[in-house]
Amino acid sequence: MGLFSSRRTEVDNVVLAEARSRLTSEDVDQIRFLLTTKKTVFAVKYVMDRTGIQIKPARDIVEDIRLGRYVPPVTDTPVLRRPGNNLAERTRALKVAGELHQATALVVSETGMTELEAGLFVGALRAENQSTQDS
């Protein structure tokens, strides 16, 4: 094996596949949030708690999520997004509740924007009643 070759065995791949099937889309969102807030250790612990796997495969899953290589299970993936569940509406709800930091972190975790760009996005959102009055 070369220096950069993967040493995963077939058993490791089965363990990872089983662990991935236990993670819901909400779990993956939580892990992404922990990663964007620089809490990688907590993300690994979260995966270990939710899946029951050891630290090495948990680190592999967290690393896959961090690098954008994680593909969620098909059974939990919605075909269509439900109304009221898009990023702007969720961010707007956090902004209205006064949770600007959480709203910014949500935008960063789901879009890959910088904190500055996400802050500008959150700042540009208007409350629902303002946008209908302006029209």
Sequence and secondary structure as in RCSB ss.txt:
>XXXX:A:sequence
MGLFSSRRTEVDNVVLAEARSRLTSEDVDQIRFLLTTKKTVFAVKYVMDRTGIQIKPARDIVEDIRLGRYVPPVT
DTPVLRRPGNNLAERTRALKVAGELHQATALVVSETGMTELEAGLFVGALRAENQSTQDS
>XXXX:A:secstr
  TT     HHHHHHHHHHHHH  HHHHHHHHHHHHTT HHHHHHHHHHHH   HHHHHHHHHHHHTT     GG
GS SS  TT SHHHHHHHHHHTT HHHHHHHHHHHH   HHHHHHHHHH   HHHHHHH 
